[in-house]
Amino acid sequence: MPESRYLIALGSNQRHIRYGLPRAVLKAAMAELDANAITVLRRSSIIESRPIGPSNRQYANAAILVETQHDPKSLLNALKSIESAFGSRRGVRWSRRVLDLDIILWGGGSFYSHVPALTIPHVEMQKRPFVLRPAAEIAADWSDPVTGLTIRQLAYRIGKT
């Protein structure tokens, strides 16, 4: 299978017993990807953001551009496996978490699957500055196949609101 490129968003707002603070969790997660046949090509800086939903903890967020032979479904499974290895989530949507890995864009265009539940581009991407700002650092010219706008344009628009 040929290599595909993906834009992945990373987030953490909870310490890890081994890796420490959320920024260190994100760095450790980036290193873990290579063990799962996912090559990190570019990394954004790590930013801090306010939480969405019930959590009171600040998030550390970043974006990475990766290359892999995984198709979208198998990449999602690999990312969920890495999340689990870093610690389970605690039930409530948008609550605290050690690690969150989301597929934002795929070089192959759009993708939709019921099982496992996966939509590319990520359905909330356009509304999330903590995704778009780091993504614009490393993939500014990538286009959202739904709107036709680049990440740079989407980040600019969200910065104006």
LUMNU-387211 format. One record per residue (C-alpha): residue in three letters; x, y, z. Coordinates in pm, 1 decimal, decimal comma. Each point is the difference from the previous one (the first is absolute). Example, Ala and Ser with C-alpha at 12.3 -4.5 7.8 and 13.67 -1.06 7.14 Angstrom:
REM residues 2
<site><res>ALA</res><east>1230,0</east><north>-450,0</north><up>780,0</up></site>
<site><res>SER</res><east>137,0</east><north>344,0</north><up>-66,0</up></site>
REM end
This chain:
REM residues 161
<site><res>MET</res><east>0,0</east><north>0,0</north><up>0,0</up></site>
<site><res>PRO</res><east>137,1</east><north>347,3</north><up>-86,3</up></site>
<site><res>GLU</res><east>88,5</east><north>256,4</north><up>265,7</up></site>
<site><res>SER</res><east>-268,3</east><north>252,2</north><up>96,9</up></site>
<site><res>ARG</res><east>34,5</east><north>327,3</north><up>185,2</up></site>
<site><res>TYR</res><east>-224,5</east><north>106,9</north><up>284,0</up></site>
<site><res>LEU</res><east>-32,5</east><north>304,0</north><up>220,8</up></site>
<site><res>ILE</res><east>-45,8</east><north>-106,0</north><up>362,8</up></site>
<site><res>ALA</res><east>-101,3</east><north>220,3</north><up>294,3</up></site>
<site><res>LEU</res><east>131,7</east><north>-83,1</north><up>346,9</up></site>
<site><res>GLY</res><east>-133,5</east><north>113,1</north><up>334,6</up></site>
<site><res>SER</res><east>60,5</east><north>-68,6</north><up>368,4</up></site>
<site><res>ASN</res><east>-113,5</east><north>159,9</north><up>323,9</up></site>
<site><res>GLN</res><east>97,9</east><north>-259,0</north><up>258,5</up></site>
<site><res>ARG</res><east>333,3</east><north>-113,9</north><up>139,7</up></site>
<site><res>HIS</res><east>132,5</east><north>-341,3</north><up>-89,0</up></site>
<site><res>ILE</res><east>165,7</east><north>-201,6</north><up>275,6</up></site>
<site><res>ARG</res><east>305,6</east><north>-71,7</north><up>-220,6</up></site>
<site><res>TYR</res><east>22,1</east><north>298,9</north><up>-236,6</up></site>
<site><res>GLY</res><east>-117,6</east><north>279,0</north><up>229,2</up></site>
<site><res>LEU</res><east>-173,9</east><north>320,5</north><up>-110,0</up></site>
<site><res>PRO</res><east>-222,9</east><north>22,0</north><up>-311,7</up></site>
<site><res>ARG</res><east>274,5</east><north>157,7</north><up>-215,1</up></site>
<site><res>ALA</res><east>225,5</east><north>-296,7</north><up>75,3</up></site>
<site><res>VAL</res><east>-289,2</east><north>-238,6</north><up>-72,7</up></site>
<site><res>LEU</res><east>-33,0</east><north>147,1</north><up>-350,5</up></site>
<site><res>LYS</res><east>372,4</east><north>-35,8</north><up>-64,8</up></site>
<site><res>ALA</res><east>-8,4</east><north>-361,3</north><up>120,0</up></site>
<site><res>ALA</res><east>-302,4</east><north>-74,2</north><up>-220,5</up></site>
<site><res>MET</res><east>181,8</east><north>138,5</north><up>-305,0</up></site>
<site><res>ALA</res><east>290,9</east><north>-234,1</north><up>75,7</up></site>
<site><res>GLU</res><east>-238,6</east><north>-295,8</north><up>44,2</up></site>
<site><res>LEU</res><east>-142,3</east><north>38,1</north><up>-350,9</up></site>
<site><res>ASP</res><east>313,6</east><north>-139,4</north><up>-165,8</up></site>
<site><res>ALA</res><east>-51,9</east><north>-327,8</north><up>188,0</up></site>
<site><res>ASN</res><east>-333,6</east><north>-27,3</north><up>-182,6</up></site>
<site><res>ALA</res><east>132,8</east><north>52,3</north><up>-355,9</up></site>
<site><res>ILE</res><east>-96,9</east><north>368,8</north><up>2,4</up></site>
<site><res>THR</res><east>280,8</east><north>238,5</north><up>-98,6</up></site>
<site><res>VAL</res><east>-21,5</east><north>354,5</north><up>134,5</up></site>
<site><res>LEU</res><east>104,8</east><north>236,3</north><up>-280,2</up></site>
<site><res>ARG</res><east>-72,2</east><north>335,4</north><up>166,4</up></site>
<site><res>ARG</res><east>-94,5</east><north>115,1</north><up>350,2</up></site>
<site><res>SER</res><east>-164,3</east><north>324,0</north><up>105,0</up></site>
<site><res>SER</res><east>88,2</east><north>182,7</north><up>315,1</up></site>
<site><res>ILE</res><east>-200,2</east><north>-97,9</north><up>306,9</up></site>
<site><res>ILE</res><east>-256,9</east><north>260,6</north><up>103,3</up></site>
<site><res>GLU</res><east>-220,9</east><north>36,5</north><up>306,8</up></site>
<site><res>SER</res><east>-375,1</east><north>32,7</north><up>-41,0</up></site>
<site><res>ARG</res><east>-309,1</east><north>31,9</north><up>211,1</up></site>
<site><res>PRO</res><east>-216,3</east><north>-310,0</north><up>35,7</up></site>
<site><res>ILE</res><east>-330,5</east><north>-62,8</north><up>-174,4</up></site>
<site><res>GLY</res><east>-270,5</east><north>-150,0</north><up>218,8</up></site>
<site><res>PRO</res><east>17,5</east><north>-102,0</north><up>366,1</up></site>
<site><res>SER</res><east>376,8</east><north>-16,6</north><up>49,8</up></site>
<site><res>ASN</res><east>172,7</east><north>279,0</north><up>193,4</up></site>
<site><res>ARG</res><east>352,9</east><north>-94,9</north><up>-104,8</up></site>
<site><res>GLN</res><east>197,3</east><north>181,1</north><up>-270,2</up></site>
<site><res>TYR</res><east>90,0</east><north>-211,4</north><up>-302,0</up></site>
<site><res>ALA</res><east>329,9</east><north>-43,7</north><up>-176,1</up></site>
<site><res>ASN</res><east>-70,5</east><north>-27,3</north><up>-374,4</up></site>
<site><res>ALA</res><east>211,3</east><north>-64,6</north><up>-308,0</up></site>
<site><res>ALA</res><east>-27,3</east><north>-130,4</north><up>-354,8</up></site>
<site><res>ILE</res><east>217,1</east><north>-239,2</north><up>-195,4</up></site>
<site><res>LEU</res><east>25,5</east><north>-94,0</north><up>-363,8</up></site>
<site><res>VAL</res><east>58,5</east><north>-372,8</north><up>-35,2</up></site>
<site><res>GLU</res><east>62,1</east><north>-253,1</north><up>-274,9</up></site>
<site><res>THR</res><east>-109,2</east><north>-362,4</north><up>26,5</up></site>
<site><res>GLN</res><east>-124,8</east><north>-300,2</north><up>-192,5</up></site>
<site><res>HIS</res><east>-304,1</east><north>-14,8</north><up>228,5</up></site>
<site><res>ASP</res><east>-334,3</east><north>65,3</north><up>-165,3</up></site>
<site><res>PRO</res><east>-230,4</east><north>236,0</north><up>195,0</up></site>
<site><res>LYS</res><east>-170,1</east><north>-278,4</north><up>200,3</up></site>
<site><res>SER</res><east>323,0</east><north>-174,0</north><up>98,4</up></site>
<site><res>LEU</res><east>161,4</east><north>334,8</north><up>88,0</up></site>
<site><res>LEU</res><east>-294,5</east><north>80,1</north><up>227,1</up></site>
<site><res>ASN</res><east>42,9</east><north>-339,5</north><up>168,7</up></site>
<site><res>ALA</res><east>372,9</east><north>64,4</north><up>47,2</up></site>
<site><res>LEU</res><east>-67,8</east><north>344,7</north><up>150,0</up></site>
<site><res>LYS</res><east>-264,9</east><north>-139,1</north><up>237,0</up></site>
<site><res>SER</res><east>245,5</east><north>-269,6</north><up>107,2</up></site>
<site><res>ILE</res><east>260,7</east><north>265,8</north><up>79,7</up></site>
<site><res>GLU</res><east>-258,6</east><north>203,2</north><up>194,6</up></site>
<site><res>SER</res><east>-89,1</east><north>-310,1</north><up>202,8</up></site>
<site><res>ALA</res><east>365,2</east><north>-72,2</north><up>73,5</up></site>
<site><res>PHE</res><east>32,3</east><north>350,8</north><up>145,8</up></site>
<site><res>GLY</res><east>-306,0</east><north>-46,2</north><up>222,5</up></site>
<site><res>SER</res><east>-371,7</east><north>-41,1</north><up>-35,1</up></site>
<site><res>ARG</res><east>-246,5</east><north>286,2</north><up>-31,9</up></site>
<site><res>ARG</res><east>-239,2</east><north>74,8</north><up>278,4</up></site>
<site><res>GLY</res><east>-350,4</east><north>-36,1</north><up>-149,3</up></site>
<site><res>VAL</res><east>-120,6</east><north>357,9</north><up>-48,8</up></site>
<site><res>ARG</res><east>42,6</east><north>154,2</north><up>-345,0</up></site>
<site><res>TRP</res><east>257,6</east><north>282,0</north><up>-1,7</up></site>
<site><res>SER</res><east>112,6</east><north>-88,7</north><up>350,7</up></site>
<site><res>ARG</res><east>359,7</east><north>-25,6</north><up>113,7</up></site>
<site><res>ARG</res><east>220,0</east><north>-240,4</north><up>-187,5</up></site>
<site><res>VAL</res><east>358,6</east><north>-105,2</north><up>-11,4</up></site>
<site><res>LEU</res><east>8,7</east><north>-14,4</north><up>-380,7</up></site>
<site><res>ASP</res><east>-233,3</east><north>72,7</north><up>-288,5</up></site>
<site><res>LEU</res><east>105,6</east><north>-72,1</north><up>-359,7</up></site>
<site><res>ASP</res><east>-231,7</east><north>103,5</north><up>-285,0</up></site>
<site><res>ILE</res><east>34,0</east><north>-41,0</north><up>-375,2</up></site>
<site><res>ILE</res><east>-71,2</east><north>346,2</north><up>-141,3</up></site>
<site><res>LEU</res><east>81,3</east><north>-31,6</north><up>-371,1</up></site>
<site><res>TRP</res><east>114,2</east><north>-272,7</north><up>-237,7</up></site>
<site><res>GLY</res><east>201,1</east><north>47,2</north><up>-318,8</up></site>
<site><res>GLY</res><east>-252,1</east><north>-230,2</north><up>-168,8</up></site>
<site><res>GLY</res><east>-289,4</east><north>244,0</north><up>47,9</up></site>
<site><res>SER</res><east>-319,9</east><north>-78,8</north><up>188,5</up></site>
<site><res>PHE</res><east>-85,0</east><north>-318,5</north><up>186,7</up></site>
<site><res>TYR</res><east>-304,6</east><north>-120,9</north><up>192,4</up></site>
<site><res>SER</res><east>-58,3</east><north>-320,2</north><up>194,5</up></site>
<site><res>HIS</res><east>-263,3</east><north>-115,6</north><up>250,0</up></site>
<site><res>VAL</res><east>218,7</east><north>-275,0</north><up>147,8</up></site>
<site><res>PRO</res><east>229,3</east><north>121,2</north><up>133,4</up></site>
<site><res>ALA</res><east>-157,3</east><north>345,5</north><up>16,6</up></site>
<site><res>LEU</res><east>228,1</east><north>220,6</north><up>-207,5</up></site>
<site><res>THR</res><east>-56,0</east><north>309,0</north><up>-211,9</up></site>
<site><res>ILE</res><east>282,4</east><north>174,5</north><up>-187,4</up></site>
<site><res>PRO</res><east>25,5</east><north>294,5</north><up>-2,9</up></site>
<site><res>HIS</res><east>-70,8</east><north>12,1</north><up>372,8</up></site>
<site><res>VAL</res><east>-351,5</east><north>142,4</north><up>40,6</up></site>
<site><res>GLU</res><east>100,1</east><north>255,3</north><up>267,7</up></site>
<site><res>MET</res><east>326,8</east><north>112,0</north><up>-161,4</up></site>
<site><res>GLN</res><east>-128,7</east><north>332,2</north><up>-133,6</up></site>
<site><res>LYS</res><east>-121,1</east><north>108,8</north><up>346,6</up></site>
<site><res>ARG</res><east>314,8</east><north>-76,4</north><up>198,8</up></site>
<site><res>PRO</res><east>282,2</east><north>253,3</north><up>21,1</up></site>
<site><res>PHE</res><east>201,7</east><north>-246,3</north><up>211,1</up></site>
<site><res>VAL</res><east>3,1</east><north>-227,8</north><up>-306,3</up></site>
<site><res>LEU</res><east>29,6</east><north>257,0</north><up>-279,2</up></site>
<site><res>ARG</res><east>276,8</east><north>217,2</north><up>143,9</up></site>
<site><res>PRO</res><east>250,4</east><north>-284,8</north><up>52,7</up></site>
<site><res>ALA</res><east>-108,3</east><north>-157,8</north><up>-330,4</up></site>
<site><res>ALA</res><east>66,2</east><north>326,6</north><up>-184,7</up></site>
<site><res>GLU</res><east>363,5</east><north>-13,2</north><up>117,5</up></site>
<site><res>ILE</res><east>66,7</east><north>-328,4</north><up>-178,6</up></site>
<site><res>ALA</res><east>-268,8</east><north>-43,6</north><up>-267,5</up></site>
<site><res>ALA</res><east>-120,0</east><north>351,3</north><up>-88,1</up></site>
<site><res>ASP</res><east>-63,0</east><north>-85,8</north><up>-364,7</up></site>
<site><res>TRP</res><east>-194,8</east><north>-320,4</north><up>61,3</up></site>
<site><res>SER</res><east>-360,6</east><north>41,4</north><up>-109,4</up></site>
<site><res>ASP</res><east>-319,4</east><north>-97,4</north><up>174,2</up></site>
<site><res>PRO</res><east>-180,0</east><north>-210,2</north><up>-264,8</up></site>
<site><res>VAL</res><east>-339,5</east><north>117,7</north><up>130,1</up></site>
<site><res>THR</res><east>52,8</east><north>377,2</north><up>-23,7</up></site>
<site><res>GLY</res><east>295,0</east><north>12,3</north><up>-239,4</up></site>
<site><res>LEU</res><east>172,6</east><north>238,8</north><up>242,2</up></site>
<site><res>THR</res><east>357,2</east><north>-51,7</north><up>114,1</up></site>
<site><res>ILE</res><east>95,0</east><north>-51,8</north><up>363,4</up></site>
<site><res>ARG</res><east>156,6</east><north>348,7</north><up>-11,5</up></site>
<site><res>GLN</res><east>-331,6</east><north>151,0</north><up>-113,7</up></site>
<site><res>LEU</res><east>-200,8</east><north>-191,7</north><up>260,1</up></site>
<site><res>ALA</res><east>241,3</east><north>104,0</north><up>276,7</up></site>
<site><res>TYR</res><east>-22,0</east><north>362,5</north><up>-111,5</up></site>
<site><res>ARG</res><east>-381,2</east><north>-12,2</north><up>0,8</up></site>
<site><res>ILE</res><east>-20,3</east><north>-150,9</north><up>346,4</up></site>
<site><res>GLY</res><east>246,0</east><north>259,4</north><up>127,9</up></site>
<site><res>LYS</res><east>-239,2</east><north>275,3</north><up>-109,3</up></site>
<site><res>THR</res><east>-289,7</east><north>-129,2</north><up>214,7</up></site>
REM end
